[in-house]
Amino acid sequence: MFDGAEDDETGYGEKVSEAAKDHKQWGFTILRCTYDSQTDWDAFLKRFLEDIDANLRFEWETTLRPNFQFRVVEEPERLNNISWRQARAQFTTLNAPNYQPLSI
């Protein structure tokens, strides 16, 4: 996590914000690859979204939030216990038509 002081030193937050302005949508796709504990999963998602909010608060409401897309793919019959290579292949298949990496 970084705060305003770290952001000032690295310029990372400014780079993300500037790059995001050129994209209609930005965000995250998460593939859930384990289904052992719904409680743990819910806690992870809560922490993840809190971290996004805390780390991007400097431009969250004005620049970043309007175009933020967050998608969780939960398909236990296809994704449960797959390897990271298989997860990457699934991600690529799911996102190929719209995938535009930010250049930061």
Buried (B, 14 or more C-beta within 10 A) or exposed (E): EBEEEEBEEEEEBBBBBBBBEEEEEBEEBBBBBEEEEEEEBEEEBEEBEEEBEEBBBBBBEEBBEEEBEEEEBEEEEEBEEBEEEBBEEBBEEBEEEEEEEEEE
